[in-house]
Amino acid sequence: MNLNYDILGAQVLESQIQNTSLFYKSSIVQHTHAKREGVPILFPQFACVGGYKKHGWVRDSEWLLLKDEKDKNSHLLTFS
C-alpha cells in the first residue's frame, strides 16, 4: 500500500494497492488551497453549516508530519 499526502490539511491524496488507485482524483488542478481528491479532514464543520468558514479551519492549516510508517499491509501517517 502506498499513500500520497499533502501537509496542507493533513490530507491523504492518493492510495494505491497493487497499482490500483482507491480514491477519486479530480481533474481540476488547485495549487492554493485544499485539493479536490482523496480523504480531506473537515473540522469543525461540513460545508457552510456553523460559525466557521466552509469545511472549517483544519483543511486549510499546514500540518507537521510526525510519523510515516508502512509495512506490507498498512501505512500510518501521524500529523500534528
WOBEL-V851719 format. One record per residue. N is the residue number from 1. PHI is phi in degrees with one decimal (none if undefined). Layout:
BEGIN
[[N;PHI] [N;PHI]]
END
This chain:
BEGIN
[[1;none] [2;-122.9] [3;-120.1] [4;-112.3] [5;-139.5] [6;-127.8] [7;-70.9] [8;-73.8] [9;82.8] [10;48.1] [11;-99.7] [12;-77.9] [13;-91.2] [14;-151.5] [15;-135.0] [16;-129.1] [17;-125.5] [18;49.7] [19;61.9] [20;-111.5] [21;-74.8] [22;-99.0] [23;-116.4] [24;-66.9] [25;-129.9] [26;-71.3] [27;-84.3] [28;-81.1] [29;-91.0] [30;-128.1] [31;-112.4] [32;-105.2] [33;-151.0] [34;-51.9] [35;-81.1] [36;-100.6] [37;-165.7] [38;68.0] [39;-120.3] [40;-82.7] [41;-103.0] [42;-107.2] [43;-148.8] [44;-93.3] [45;-148.1] [46;-108.2] [47;57.4] [48;-103.4] [49;-84.3] [50;130.4] [51;-91.0] [52;-103.2] [53;-69.1] [54;-49.4] [55;67.8] [56;80.4] [57;-95.0] [58;-63.9] [59;-71.3] [60;-105.9] [61;-97.9] [62;-84.7] [63;-115.9] [64;-105.3] [65;-78.1] [66;-93.3] [67;-144.5] [68;-137.3] [69;-117.3] [70;-142.9] [71;-138.2] [72;-62.2] [73;-113.7] [74;-152.5] [75;-145.3] [76;-114.1] [77;-113.1] [78;-121.3] [79;-111.9] [80;-132.4]]
END
